[in-house]
Amino acid sequence: MSRDRIRYLLADEVGLGKTIEAGLILRELKLRGMAKRILIVAPKGLVRQWQAEMRLHFGEHVQYIEPAELSAFRQWRSDEENLWRLHDQVICSLDSVKPLEARRGWSLEQLNTYNRERFEDLISASWDLVIIDEAHRMGGSTDQVARYKLGAALSEAAPYLLLLSATPHQGKTDQFHRLMQLLDRDSFPDETSVSSDRVRPFVVRTEKRVAIDAEGRPLFKPRLTRLHPVAWSDRHAAQQKLYEAVTDYVRHGYNQAMAAKQRHIGFLMILMQRLVTSSTAAIRTTLEKRQAMLEQPDLQPSLFETADVDEWSELDGQTQVDLAVQTRGWELEKAEVETLLELARSTEAHGSDAKAEALLELIYKLQQEENDPELKVLIFTEFVPTQSMLADFLESRGFSVVTLNGSMDLEARTRAQQAFAQDARVLVSTDAGGEGLNLQFCHVIVNFDMPWNPMRVEQRIGRVDRIGQPHVVRAINFVLEDTVEHRVREVLETKLAVIAEEFGVDKASDVMDSVESEPLFDELFVHGLQNPDAIEDECDAVVAQLRTTIADSRKDSELLSDGHELDADDARKWRDHPAQFWLERAITTGLPARGGLAEKDGNAWSVRWPDGSQSARVCFDARTAEEYPELEWVTLEDPRAGALISDLPRCVPGQPLPIVRLTGLPDSVQGLWSLWEISIAADDFSRRRFLPVFINEEGRSFLPTAKRIWDLLLTEQLDRHGMLDGEESGKWFARSKDAAIGQGERQFSELVVEHTERLREERERAKFAFDVRHQAIGRVGLQTVRDYRRNRLQAEFDARMAQLSAAEAYTPDISAVMMLRVGSSGDHAA
């Protein structure tokens, strides 16, 4: 925040809190009046997480805009109006706003309308701060790729820019160079300019291996991950037969798709294979949907068939299924689906699921091993039907279960998370449901089914393997024995472990992007299905590619080193800062006088706020919040706390003053202590400072004593033992004000200098914002729209400069906030 241009790459490794860092900068820019209009661009799968984190930690509402809805708004809005200006804080998905060069079957007019609403209007909507998550995807393979064009335009659309990426380099210097150009084109004119000295001022990065807590201990606990093969028994013969039948259907369908160049059918086949290894319920439900779709006589191409690979890879498994079943099939598929569906229904009627039974045995065993009958277990599955089956299965055996999936809104997700934190024993979540979860109070995770991409498994485990996790995380990965998936997983994990040891990285996801590596693993498993004898060779090829990527990334990691040392003393200072305890005292003692109430119960407070709302269990300090994550942590960022604290009474002459004794202050110190607010008001640029004043019995002023009393008031016990009457207090008020005016001259002069400097910075900022927005509007295709927006931008700029000129005139003020007669009542009586 100390730099003039807030344009950074936040490149901390996975799980170290880049979203929170961005939120801190966002809040600080808003509090300083430097940012109002904020745009967040993130992969679709992370949109919900952003909304939840911003609301939970910063009280910030970010409106999700789905560009497909913009055409509906257009019907009742002016054609020239920019609909992205309807909200000041917006989030949208990365691939929904990138520009299109062409689309099959579209006219030039349709293409222009699409690009105008999604791309041109977006970048010319006058943003103050743009945040781009997973920003390495903006690097592109050339500077003409759609994502890079979007990134380049967004980088010009706002004066402040934050790029977030745990894997910004990935061994690709050209892409990394283009990424750095988004931050500052002048500093990185060509690839040779990408050096650690040039990069360092733009990068904030911490690696997991050096990350520590406030006591100087490693931040992350070790983790135990193991494969848990589930054997077929005789009673599971029907389930095994179903698996083999679906696998044959997948092999045939995939070969058909590749021969006919029908990529969408290939994706559907991949999903069918993952569904049958998830559960009979999952494959049966999907086959029913597929059958219904194939019975439609004139099935049109689905959106899925025209989606690109990047967009497809962003989606969770259940959403992929919902889209893929709508696609057109091949000539004989209907008969195959009917046969498989009959077999699936028959299998489900047998009522035994090999993995569900193994899960029950595992939970009982883990309870014994950890000597904890109330052990909490997080279970992940890709698919909603499997989730429903598991919830019913476990509830029927006496477990309290909550579920999370992508169809639930933020309130429902919060309730489910709270229920799991309190009484519920088991949480069954889909991948979409698990986005953004912080479940440090649970340390056992079971991956009931396994996404083919190991990076996705890492994202699941990351829900519990987080900052603040006090236990060793146990991750158990289920896989059916005697299947192709088991063999591929076994070979792959053995080889990945060798890589991790070789390069000293915990996992490949620390240096590789999950979505970009998706096709690599899809291909590996498909080849395994088609040619099981070649699994070892296929795994070797994939691992060789991973090794090269990781080696290149490690070699170039020097570029990302930002040179800062992690200081545990610094962390402790902020964690234990007394401000949080002052806040606790101010709120809990101040509530009754304002119609509220606060009662302590163990480590938590029960609070009734002045507006009548209730907070059942809250804390005010970082230590308690860290130890008990289920508590609501109230800080000054909470609007209810802010309203209470800012409701400060003012002292007036003649007002009776309390007489107090203060622990830690010598009895010889007697007189009047007061706190004064010195301010200058100038439009919306008001500034203020606080000045403590102490006058002794002889009327002499002592600044060190005034500061000492202020410190003691914040930390020590204060006893009131009388009141000073109005006439006497009026005399003290006059003396104290004279002293405050004399001592406050220097502070007032400093405020004037700060105000003048602030106006200068605001003029520079307004000019910079005008230039980048003027440039962004230049990208708009239609001349009339371009002229209209430039005229409006000029009018806004002129109004802003006039406001800054008006703010040069200011009004000074000094007012008393608080007064205390310090000394004994006996002395006063004398």
Protein Blocks (a to p, Z undefined) as FASTA:
>chain_A
ZZmbdcdddfbdehilpmmmmmmmmmmmmmnopafbdcddddfklmmmmmmmmmmmnopa
cddddfklmmmmmmmccfkbcfklmpmbdcddfklmcccfbdehiafklmmmmmmmmmmm
mmmnopabdcdehkllmnombfkbfklmmmmmmmmmpfbdcdddfblnnopaklmmmmmm
mmommlmmbfklmcfklmmmmpccddfklpccfkopafbdcdddddddddddfklmmmmm
mmmmmmmmmmmmmmmmmmnopaklmmmmmmmmmmmmmpmmlmmmmmmmmmmmmmpmblcd
dfklmpcfklmmmpcfklmmmmmmmpccdfklmmmmmmmmmmmmmmmmnopafklmmmmm
mmmmmmmmnopakbccddddfbfklmmmmmmmmmmnopacddddfkbcfklmmmmmmmmm
mmmmbdcddfklmgopacfkbcbdcdfbacfblklmmmmmmmmmcghiabdcddddddde
hifklmmmmmmmmmmmmmmmmnopabfklmpcfklmmmmmmmmmmmmmmmmmlmmmmmmm
mmmmmmmmmmmmmmmmmmmpgoiacdfklmmmmmmocklmmmmmmmmmmmmmnopacdde
hjbccdddfkopacfbacfbfklmmmmmmbccddfklmklmmmmmmcccddehiacdddd
dehiafklgcddddddddddehjlcccddddddddfkopacfklmmmmmmmmmmmccdde
bdcdfklmmmmmmmmmmmmmmmmmmmmmmmmmmmmmmmmmmmmmmmmmmmmmmmmmmmpm
blklmmmmmmmmmmmmmmmmmmmmmmmpccdddddfbdcdeddfklmmZZ
